Amino acid sequence: MSEPIPEIELTVAFRGYDRHQVQSLIERISSGAVTAVEARAELARIDMVLRGYKKSEVTQAVDRLLGDR
């Protein structure tokens, strides 16, 4: 059994995507409707502006969120 995922809050702006598109992606990831590989590929296509975070910290947070999916 895997450990519970710690709650992490990142301040993120998604350029070129409306709120519905972003919310839909988050719901699909949360529900396990996509594999980790599919989620990472989709996230790579989104132009994200991460304010106040190192890229390595964000990558680690996403990896923890996706876990074993």
Biopython code that builds the backbone (N, CA, C, O; Angstrom):
import numpy as np
from Bio.PDB.StructureBuilder import StructureBuilder

atoms = [
    (1, "MET", "N", (0.854, -1.183, 0.000)),
    (1, "MET", "CA", (0.000, 0.000, 0.000)),
    (1, "MET", "C", (0.895, 1.239, 0.000)),
    (1, "MET", "O", (1.838, 1.321, 0.787)),
    (2, "SER", "N", (0.614, 2.177, -0.852)),
    (2, "SER", "CA", (1.438, 3.372, -0.924)),
    (2, "SER", "C", (1.050, 4.365, 0.163)),
    (2, "SER", "O", (-0.057, 4.339, 0.702)),
    (3, "GLU", "N", (1.999, 5.237, 0.462)),
    (3, "GLU", "CA", (1.777, 6.253, 1.491)),
    (3, "GLU", "C", (0.796, 7.302, 0.984)),
    (3, "GLU", "O", (0.690, 7.523, -0.222)),
    (4, "PRO", "N", (0.069, 7.956, 1.911)),
    (4, "PRO", "CA", (-0.828, 9.033, 1.484)),
    (4, "PRO", "C", (-0.016, 10.161, 0.843)),
    (4, "PRO", "O", (1.111, 10.444, 1.248)),
    (5, "ILE", "N", (-0.598, 10.777, -0.138)),
    (5, "ILE", "CA", (0.069, 11.876, -0.829)),
    (5, "ILE", "C", (-0.094, 13.142, 0.002)),
    (5, "ILE", "O", (-1.215, 13.524, 0.338)),
    (6, "PRO", "N", (1.028, 13.803, 0.338)),
    (6, "PRO", "CA", (0.913, 15.036, 1.113)),
    (6, "PRO", "C", (0.272, 16.133, 0.267)),
    (6, "PRO", "O", (0.483, 16.202, -0.944)),
    (7, "GLU", "N", (-0.496, 16.971, 0.906)),
    (7, "GLU", "CA", (-1.145, 18.059, 0.186)),
    (7, "GLU", "C", (-0.111, 19.126, -0.131)),
    (7, "GLU", "O", (0.595, 19.604, 0.756)),
    (8, "ILE", "N", (-0.028, 19.494, -1.395)),
    (8, "ILE", "CA", (0.929, 20.488, -1.855)),
    (8, "ILE", "C", (0.162, 21.537, -2.638)),
    (8, "ILE", "O", (-0.668, 21.207, -3.485)),
    (9, "GLU", "N", (0.438, 22.784, -2.355)),
    (9, "GLU", "CA", (-0.227, 23.863, -3.082)),
    (9, "GLU", "C", (0.815, 24.646, -3.858)),
    (9, "GLU", "O", (1.769, 25.164, -3.278)),
    (10, "LEU", "N", (0.634, 24.732, -5.162)),
    (10, "LEU", "CA", (1.530, 25.488, -6.021)),
    (10, "LEU", "C", (0.745, 26.615, -6.667)),
    (10, "LEU", "O", (-0.387, 26.420, -7.108)),
    (11, "THR", "N", (1.345, 27.788, -6.721)),
    (11, "THR", "CA", (0.729, 28.905, -7.416)),
    (11, "THR", "C", (1.104, 28.779, -8.883)),
    (11, "THR", "O", (2.267, 28.946, -9.252)),
    (12, "VAL", "N", (0.121, 28.486, -9.710)),
    (12, "VAL", "CA", (0.389, 28.202, -11.119)),
    (12, "VAL", "C", (-0.560, 29.003, -11.997)),
    (12, "VAL", "O", (-1.754, 29.099, -11.712)),
    (13, "ALA", "N", (-0.029, 29.569, -13.052)),
    (13, "ALA", "CA", (-0.848, 30.226, -14.067)),
    (13, "ALA", "C", (-0.717, 29.409, -15.344)),
    (13, "ALA", "O", (0.397, 29.123, -15.783)),
    (14, "PHE", "N", (-1.828, 29.034, -15.940)),
    (14, "PHE", "CA", (-1.814, 28.267, -17.180)),
    (14, "PHE", "C", (-2.117, 29.223, -18.326)),
    (14, "PHE", "O", (-3.263, 29.635, -18.504)),
    (15, "ARG", "N", (-1.104, 29.576, -19.097)),
    (15, "ARG", "CA", (-1.313, 30.492, -20.215)),
    (15, "ARG", "C", (-1.926, 29.745, -21.384)),
    (15, "ARG", "O", (-1.470, 28.659, -21.743)),
    (16, "GLY", "N", (-2.949, 30.321, -21.972)),
    (16, "GLY", "CA", (-3.556, 29.748, -23.160)),
    (16, "GLY", "C", (-4.596, 28.675, -22.879)),
    (16, "GLY", "O", (-5.089, 28.036, -23.809)),
    (17, "TYR", "N", (-4.935, 28.468, -21.626)),
    (17, "TYR", "CA", (-5.936, 27.469, -21.262)),
    (17, "TYR", "C", (-6.986, 28.129, -20.389)),
    (17, "TYR", "O", (-6.654, 28.929, -19.514)),
    (18, "ASP", "N", (-8.252, 27.799, -20.619)),
    (18, "ASP", "CA", (-9.281, 28.367, -19.764)),
    (18, "ASP", "C", (-9.460, 27.501, -18.515)),
    (18, "ASP", "O", (-8.963, 26.377, -18.446)),
    (19, "ARG", "N", (-10.162, 28.033, -17.554)),
    (19, "ARG", "CA", (-10.345, 27.375, -16.256)),
    (19, "ARG", "C", (-10.952, 25.975, -16.406)),
    (19, "ARG", "O", (-10.562, 25.053, -15.690)),
    (20, "HIS", "N", (-11.901, 25.812, -17.330)),
    (20, "HIS", "CA", (-12.551, 24.515, -17.533)),
    (20, "HIS", "C", (-11.540, 23.460, -18.002)),
    (20, "HIS", "O", (-11.558, 22.327, -17.522)),
    (21, "GLN", "N", (-10.661, 23.833, -18.937)),
    (21, "GLN", "CA", (-9.659, 22.887, -19.433)),
    (21, "GLN", "C", (-8.726, 22.435, -18.314)),
    (21, "GLN", "O", (-8.419, 21.249, -18.194)),
    (22, "VAL", "N", (-8.281, 23.382, -17.503)),
    (22, "VAL", "CA", (-7.368, 23.062, -16.406)),
    (22, "VAL", "C", (-8.072, 22.190, -15.375)),
    (22, "VAL", "O", (-7.511, 21.190, -14.927)),
    (23, "GLN", "N", (-9.292, 22.554, -14.994)),
    (23, "GLN", "CA", (-10.046, 21.781, -14.003)),
    (23, "GLN", "C", (-10.309, 20.366, -14.504)),
    (23, "GLN", "O", (-10.222, 19.409, -13.734)),
    (24, "SER", "N", (-10.628, 20.227, -15.779)),
    (24, "SER", "CA", (-10.870, 18.915, -16.365)),
    (24, "SER", "C", (-9.620, 18.039, -16.286)),
    (24, "SER", "O", (-9.711, 16.860, -15.943)),
    (25, "LEU", "N", (-8.467, 18.601, -16.598)),
    (25, "LEU", "CA", (-7.214, 17.853, -16.516)),
    (25, "LEU", "C", (-6.930, 17.425, -15.082)),
    (25, "LEU", "O", (-6.552, 16.278, -14.844)),
    (26, "ILE", "N", (-7.106, 18.325, -14.134)),
    (26, "ILE", "CA", (-6.868, 18.002, -12.724)),
    (26, "ILE", "C", (-7.801, 16.882, -12.268)),
    (26, "ILE", "O", (-7.365, 15.968, -11.568)),
    (27, "GLU", "N", (-9.065, 16.939, -12.650)),
    (27, "GLU", "CA", (-10.024, 15.894, -12.270)),
    (27, "GLU", "C", (-9.650, 14.547, -12.875)),
    (27, "GLU", "O", (-9.763, 13.517, -12.210)),
    (28, "ARG", "N", (-9.203, 14.543, -14.135)),
    (28, "ARG", "CA", (-8.799, 13.288, -14.778)),
    (28, "ARG", "C", (-7.592, 12.679, -14.079)),
    (28, "ARG", "O", (-7.531, 11.464, -13.889)),
    (29, "ILE", "N", (-6.632, 13.514, -13.695)),
    (29, "ILE", "CA", (-5.454, 13.015, -12.978)),
    (29, "ILE", "C", (-5.874, 12.482, -11.615)),
    (29, "ILE", "O", (-5.455, 11.395, -11.216)),
    (30, "SER", "N", (-6.696, 13.240, -10.901)),
    (30, "SER", "CA", (-7.124, 12.854, -9.549)),
    (30, "SER", "C", (-7.916, 11.559, -9.533)),
    (30, "SER", "O", (-7.797, 10.771, -8.594)),
    (31, "SER", "N", (-8.723, 11.330, -10.560)),
    (31, "SER", "CA", (-9.572, 10.137, -10.591)),
    (31, "SER", "C", (-8.838, 8.901, -11.097)),
    (31, "SER", "O", (-9.371, 7.792, -11.043)),
    (32, "GLY", "N", (-7.619, 9.090, -11.587)),
    (32, "GLY", "CA", (-6.872, 7.958, -12.125)),
    (32, "GLY", "C", (-7.289, 7.589, -13.534)),
    (32, "GLY", "O", (-6.974, 6.499, -14.012)),
    (33, "ALA", "N", (-8.001, 8.496, -14.206)),
    (33, "ALA", "CA", (-8.489, 8.224, -15.560)),
    (33, "ALA", "C", (-7.370, 8.213, -16.600)),
    (33, "ALA", "O", (-7.568, 7.747, -17.722)),
    (34, "VAL", "N", (-6.203, 8.722, -16.231)),
    (34, "VAL", "CA", (-5.051, 8.711, -17.129)),
    (34, "VAL", "C", (-3.869, 8.092, -16.400)),
    (34, "VAL", "O", (-3.779, 8.159, -15.174)),
    (35, "THR", "N", (-2.970, 7.495, -17.155)),
    (35, "THR", "CA", (-1.759, 6.936, -16.559)),
    (35, "THR", "C", (-0.775, 8.064, -16.274)),
    (35, "THR", "O", (-0.950, 9.186, -16.749)),
    (36, "ALA", "N", (0.254, 7.762, -15.500)),
    (36, "ALA", "CA", (1.276, 8.759, -15.199)),
    (36, "ALA", "C", (1.937, 9.251, -16.483)),
    (36, "ALA", "O", (2.211, 10.443, -16.624)),
    (37, "VAL", "N", (2.192, 8.347, -17.407)),
    (37, "VAL", "CA", (2.828, 8.719, -18.674)),
    (37, "VAL", "C", (1.925, 9.666, -19.460)),
    (37, "VAL", "O", (2.394, 10.671, -19.993)),
    (38, "GLU", "N", (0.632, 9.350, -19.534)),
    (38, "GLU", "CA", (-0.316, 10.212, -20.255)),
    (38, "GLU", "C", (-0.436, 11.580, -19.586)),
    (38, "GLU", "O", (-0.472, 12.605, -20.267)),
    (39, "ALA", "N", (-0.497, 11.595, -18.265)),
    (39, "ALA", "CA", (-0.631, 12.862, -17.541)),
    (39, "ALA", "C", (0.599, 13.731, -17.741)),
    (39, "ALA", "O", (0.483, 14.935, -17.973)),
    (40, "ARG", "N", (1.778, 13.123, -17.653)),
    (40, "ARG", "CA", (3.008, 13.898, -17.852)),
    (40, "ARG", "C", (3.088, 14.453, -19.271)),
    (40, "ARG", "O", (3.531, 15.584, -19.471)),
    (41, "ALA", "N", (2.665, 13.668, -20.250)),
    (41, "ALA", "CA", (2.678, 14.138, -21.638)),
    (41, "ALA", "C", (1.725, 15.313, -21.813)),
    (41, "ALA", "O", (2.053, 16.283, -22.495)),
    (42, "GLU", "N", (0.553, 15.230, -21.204)),
    (42, "GLU", "CA", (-0.419, 16.317, -21.315)),
    (42, "GLU", "C", (0.076, 17.564, -20.582)),
    (42, "GLU", "O", (-0.073, 18.679, -21.081)),
    (43, "LEU", "N", (0.665, 17.375, -19.401)),
    (43, "LEU", "CA", (1.198, 18.511, -18.655)),
    (43, "LEU", "C", (2.340, 19.182, -19.406)),
    (43, "LEU", "O", (2.514, 20.397, -19.308)),
    (44, "ALA", "N", (3.114, 18.411, -20.150)),
    (44, "ALA", "CA", (4.238, 18.969, -20.900)),
    (44, "ALA", "C", (3.761, 19.909, -22.002)),
    (44, "ALA", "O", (4.507, 20.792, -22.426)),
    (45, "ARG", "N", (2.536, 19.729, -22.466)),
    (45, "ARG", "CA", (2.003, 20.583, -23.533)),
    (45, "ARG", "C", (1.436, 21.894, -22.998)),
    (45, "ARG", "O", (1.177, 22.816, -23.771)),
    (46, "ILE", "N", (1.243, 21.983, -21.702)),
    (46, "ILE", "CA", (0.677, 23.198, -21.122)),
    (46, "ILE", "C", (1.807, 24.149, -20.759)),
    (46, "ILE", "O", (2.757, 23.766, -20.077)),
    (47, "ASP", "N", (1.699, 25.370, -21.210)),
    (47, "ASP", "CA", (2.701, 26.388, -20.905)),
    (47, "ASP", "C", (2.415, 26.915, -19.506)),
    (47, "ASP", "O", (1.521, 27.741, -19.319)),
    (48, "MET", "N", (3.173, 26.440, -18.527)),
    (48, "MET", "CA", (2.919, 26.812, -17.139)),
    (48, "MET", "C", (3.912, 27.866, -16.667)),
    (48, "MET", "O", (5.096, 27.816, -16.999)),
    (49, "VAL", "N", (3.424, 28.792, -15.911)),
    (49, "VAL", "CA", (4.268, 29.765, -15.251)),
    (49, "VAL", "C", (4.218, 29.433, -13.768)),
    (49, "VAL", "O", (3.167, 29.560, -13.139)),
    (50, "LEU", "N", (5.326, 29.016, -13.213)),
    (50, "LEU", "CA", (5.381, 28.632, -11.806)),
    (50, "LEU", "C", (6.091, 29.738, -11.051)),
    (50, "LEU", "O", (7.272, 29.999, -11.278)),
    (51, "ARG", "N", (5.384, 30.369, -10.176)),
    (51, "ARG", "CA", (5.916, 31.535, -9.491)),
    (51, "ARG", "C", (6.526, 31.154, -8.142)),
    (51, "ARG", "O", (5.845, 30.619, -7.267)),
    (52, "GLY", "N", (7.817, 31.439, -7.991)),
    (52, "GLY", "CA", (8.476, 31.233, -6.712)),
    (52, "GLY", "C", (8.870, 29.796, -6.421)),
    (52, "GLY", "O", (9.111, 29.459, -5.262)),
    (53, "TYR", "N", (8.944, 28.942, -7.425)),
    (53, "TYR", "CA", (9.304, 27.541, -7.214)),
    (53, "TYR", "C", (10.422, 27.145, -8.160)),
    (53, "TYR", "O", (10.468, 27.592, -9.306)),
    (54, "LYS", "N", (11.322, 26.304, -7.672)),
    (54, "LYS", "CA", (12.360, 25.742, -8.526)),
    (54, "LYS", "C", (11.728, 24.641, -9.375)),
    (54, "LYS", "O", (10.848, 23.916, -8.910)),
    (55, "LYS", "N", (12.178, 24.523, -10.613)),
    (55, "LYS", "CA", (11.624, 23.501, -11.507)),
    (55, "LYS", "C", (11.742, 22.107, -10.891)),
    (55, "LYS", "O", (10.821, 21.299, -11.016)),
    (56, "SER", "N", (12.859, 21.818, -10.231)),
    (56, "SER", "CA", (13.048, 20.486, -9.636)),
    (56, "SER", "C", (12.021, 20.207, -8.541)),
    (56, "SER", "O", (11.564, 19.073, -8.398)),
    (57, "GLU", "N", (11.652, 21.236, -7.761)),
    (57, "GLU", "CA", (10.644, 21.064, -6.709)),
    (57, "GLU", "C", (9.279, 20.754, -7.314)),
    (57, "GLU", "O", (8.538, 19.917, -6.798)),
    (58, "VAL", "N", (8.958, 21.424, -8.394)),
    (58, "VAL", "CA", (7.671, 21.202, -9.054)),
    (58, "VAL", "C", (7.634, 19.806, -9.667)),
    (58, "VAL", "O", (6.626, 19.108, -9.553)),
    (59, "THR", "N", (8.719, 19.394, -10.312)),
    (59, "THR", "CA", (8.789, 18.053, -10.899)),
    (59, "THR", "C", (8.594, 16.995, -9.822)),
    (59, "THR", "O", (7.865, 16.026, -10.034)),
    (60, "GLN", "N", (9.234, 17.167, -8.671)),
    (60, "GLN", "CA", (9.081, 16.217, -7.566)),
    (60, "GLN", "C", (7.641, 16.194, -7.064)),
    (60, "GLN", "O", (7.107, 15.124, -6.772)),
    (61, "ALA", "N", (7.008, 17.357, -6.959)),
    (61, "ALA", "CA", (5.619, 17.424, -6.488)),
    (61, "ALA", "C", (4.687, 16.708, -7.456)),
    (61, "ALA", "O", (3.792, 15.981, -7.026)),
    (62, "VAL", "N", (4.886, 16.906, -8.758)),
    (62, "VAL", "CA", (4.052, 16.233, -9.758)),
    (62, "VAL", "C", (4.280, 14.727, -9.697)),
    (62, "VAL", "O", (3.328, 13.951, -9.774)),
    (63, "ASP", "N", (5.534, 14.314, -9.560)),
    (63, "ASP", "CA", (5.829, 12.879, -9.460)),
    (63, "ASP", "C", (5.152, 12.260, -8.241)),
    (63, "ASP", "O", (4.625, 11.151, -8.327)),
    (64, "ARG", "N", (5.160, 12.962, -7.104)),
    (64, "ARG", "CA", (4.487, 12.448, -5.901)),
    (64, "ARG", "C", (2.981, 12.385, -6.123)),
    (64, "ARG", "O", (2.330, 11.429, -5.700)),
    (65, "LEU", "N", (2.428, 13.390, -6.778)),
    (65, "LEU", "CA", (0.992, 13.417, -7.048)),
    (65, "LEU", "C", (0.582, 12.236, -7.926)),
    (65, "LEU", "O", (-0.424, 11.577, -7.663)),
    (66, "LEU", "N", (1.362, 11.977, -8.960)),
    (66, "LEU", "CA", (1.025, 10.905, -9.888)),
    (66, "LEU", "C", (1.323, 9.527, -9.316)),
    (66, "LEU", "O", (0.658, 8.552, -9.667)),
    (67, "GLY", "N", (2.311, 9.440, -8.444)),
    (67, "GLY", "CA", (2.627, 8.195, -7.752)),
    (67, "GLY", "C", (2.775, 7.002, -8.666)),
    (67, "GLY", "O", (3.514, 7.045, -9.650)),
    (68, "ASP", "N", (2.072, 5.944, -8.337)),
    (68, "ASP", "CA", (2.207, 4.664, -9.032)),
    (68, "ASP", "C", (1.210, 4.476, -10.161)),
    (68, "ASP", "O", (1.068, 3.360, -10.660)),
    (69, "ARG", "N", (0.533, 5.499, -10.571)),
    (69, "ARG", "CA", (-0.502, 5.340, -11.603)),
    (69, "ARG", "C", (0.090, 4.909, -12.911)),
    (69, "ARG", "O", (-0.637, 4.728, -13.888)),
]
sb = StructureBuilder()
sb.init_structure("model")
sb.init_model(0)
sb.init_chain("A")
sb.init_seg("    ")
for serial, (resi, resn, name, xyz) in enumerate(atoms, 1):
    if name == "N":
        sb.init_residue(resn, " ", resi, " ")
    sb.init_atom(name, np.array(xyz, "f"), 0.0, 1.0, " ", f" {name:<3s}", serial, name[0])
structure = sb.get_structure()
